[in-house]
Amino acid sequence: MREVYYITKRNCQVFFRDKAAVFFSILSMLIVLGLMVIFLGSMNSRSVVNVLAEYGGIRDTAKDEKNAEYLIQLWTLAGILAVNSVTVTLTVMGNMVQDETRKRIMAFYVTPVNRIKLTLGYIFSAWLVGIIMCVLTLGVGELYFWINGNDLLPVKCLLQLCGMICANTFTFSALGYLMALFIHSDSAWSGLLTVIGTLVGFVGGIYIPVGSLSGAVQNVLKCLPVLHGVSMMRQVATQEALENTFRGLPEQVTDIFSKEMGITIYAGEHCFLAGEQLAILAAYAIIAIVTAALINRKRRLKDR
């Protein structure tokens, strides 16, 4: 596997050597995080406070506002982590498209390196960079919470989130590789990134809560990995904040809120558990890798 290591290292170095790509990856993350916290965050937190006032009787309004704001910020952070899992890995996978358009990939093909190892090198590099950028996002979010006087997430939650980040980024690295097999120009890949970057927030119920969408649209989204990746991270990130915010209210209120905000995902009466959602992500990754292997095999036979 030494060849996989060197190819992965080379692709990571190519990405980090492009200072503009790294800068704009971080900048776009901070812009989206800021916009969601300032605009969508305040709107959603007011909605939570209104629910608490309606169902909770006599309450401490100032405390409810602080708890609701922190809850929505955690909800937002989990969404940003899911967005980065998609956009960053696809940006790194652009190395493969560049290698093809600039004929560098032919140099790999004439070497003894197996194409499977070449494939794993591209996928692993996108995976590693995606993990780094998502963990960096998580760190920035935690720093923001600490500066604003909120408690940091427990170590157990942070470890769980890191594990889920690994699962998300690997799935979208594999899917990104599969998509890159059909793209043969830098401009086409840039256009695809623009479209996906725009849609992923809506597909994952990040910009608009899932409960605000029609039933038909929700059913479609539940078949996609983005929504499940967002949901399981939100379950972990907001667990303690949900308990603090809705303390003293009937459990049904918390359940309805979680369902409307996409923290929990239901198929009929069945609520998807985090383990089931991890299995869905793994299934998408396996399907993508197997499909890519079959495509590469077919192309290799054609080249002979």
Salt bridges, closest charged atoms under 4 A:
GLU3 OE1 - LYS117 NZ 3.40
ASP64 OD2 - ARG59 NE 2.79
ASP99 OD2 - ARG10 NH1 2.71
ASP99 OD1 - ARG104 NE 2.97
GLU100 OE2 - HIS184 ND1 2.65
ASP186 OD2 - ARG102 NH2 3.74
GLU276 OE1 - HIS270 NE2 3.01
ASP303 OD2 - ARG115 NH2 3.48
